[in-house]
């Protein structure tokens, strides 16, 4: 019997990573829902592009209304990765 990749693609992804900022709750996309071609795009993208991709355009526009430091963005992406059990592999150890 052949492995059914369609069945895997149709599975529900489950709980999403969310965070609050400025009293609003934001939800980021699960890496399980990312197309494999997007991984390469994200690897070389700037932080704005990564955040817009993970939040979606509407939530990203709301997110941009807040003042957020580079340190906070790094921590946010770290927590997103930990939530899903993945390493973002940015190579910057601190």
C-alpha positions as CSV (number, residue, x, y, z in Angstrom):
1,X,0.0,0.0,0.0
2,X,1.3,3.4,-0.9
3,X,1.9,6.1,1.7
4,X,-0.9,8.7,1.4
5,X,0.7,12.1,1.5
6,X,-2.7,13.7,0.7
7,X,-4.0,12.4,4.1
8,X,-1.1,14.0,5.9
9,X,-1.8,17.3,4.2
10,X,-5.4,17.2,5.2
11,X,-4.8,16.5,8.9
12,X,-5.8,19.2,11.3
13,X,-2.7,20.9,12.6
14,X,-3.8,21.4,16.2
15,X,-3.0,24.1,18.7
16,X,-1.4,27.3,17.4
17,X,1.3,29.5,19.0
18,X,-0.1,32.8,20.2
19,X,1.2,35.8,22.1
20,X,-0.1,39.1,23.3
21,X,1.1,42.6,22.5
22,X,-0.5,45.8,23.4
23,X,-3.5,44.0,24.8
24,X,-4.2,42.1,21.5
25,X,-3.7,38.4,21.0
26,X,-1.8,37.3,17.9
27,X,-1.6,33.9,16.4
28,X,1.3,32.7,14.3
29,X,1.2,30.0,11.6
30,X,2.3,26.5,12.4
31,X,5.4,25.2,10.6
32,X,3.3,22.1,9.8
33,X,1.3,24.4,7.5
34,X,4.2,25.9,5.7
35,X,4.9,24.8,2.1
36,X,8.4,23.3,1.8
37,X,9.3,26.1,-0.7
38,X,8.6,28.7,1.9
39,X,11.3,27.4,4.2
40,X,14.1,28.7,1.9
41,X,12.4,32.0,1.5
42,X,12.1,32.5,5.2
43,X,15.7,31.5,5.8
44,X,17.0,34.5,3.9
45,X,14.2,37.0,4.6
46,X,14.4,40.1,6.7
47,X,12.6,40.2,10.1
48,X,9.6,42.1,8.7
49,X,9.0,39.6,5.9
50,X,9.3,36.7,8.4
51,X,6.8,38.2,10.8
52,X,4.4,39.1,8.1
53,X,4.5,35.6,6.7
54,X,4.1,34.0,10.2
55,X,1.3,36.4,11.3
56,X,-0.5,36.9,8.0
57,X,-0.8,40.4,6.5
58,X,-3.8,41.6,8.5
59,X,-2.3,40.7,11.9
60,X,1.1,42.0,10.8
61,X,-0.3,45.4,10.1
62,X,-1.8,45.5,13.6
63,X,1.5,44.2,15.0
64,X,3.4,47.0,13.3
65,X,1.5,49.7,15.2
66,X,3.5,48.7,18.4
67,X,7.0,49.6,19.2
68,X,8.9,46.3,19.4
69,X,12.7,45.9,20.0
70,X,15.0,43.6,18.0
71,X,15.6,41.6,21.2
72,X,11.9,41.1,21.7
73,X,11.5,39.9,18.1
74,X,14.3,37.4,18.6
75,X,12.7,36.1,21.8
76,X,9.3,35.8,20.0
77,X,10.7,33.8,17.2
78,X,12.7,31.6,19.7
79,X,9.5,30.9,21.6
80,X,7.6,30.1,18.4
81,X,10.3,27.6,17.5
82,X,10.3,26.1,21.0
83,X,6.5,25.7,21.0
84,X,6.8,23.6,17.8
85,X,10.0,21.8,18.8
86,X,12.1,23.3,16.0
87,X,15.3,25.2,15.8
88,X,15.3,28.3,13.7
89,X,19.1,27.9,13.2
90,X,20.0,31.5,13.0
91,X,23.5,30.7,14.2
92,X,23.7,33.4,16.8
93,X,24.4,31.9,20.2
94,X,24.1,34.2,23.2
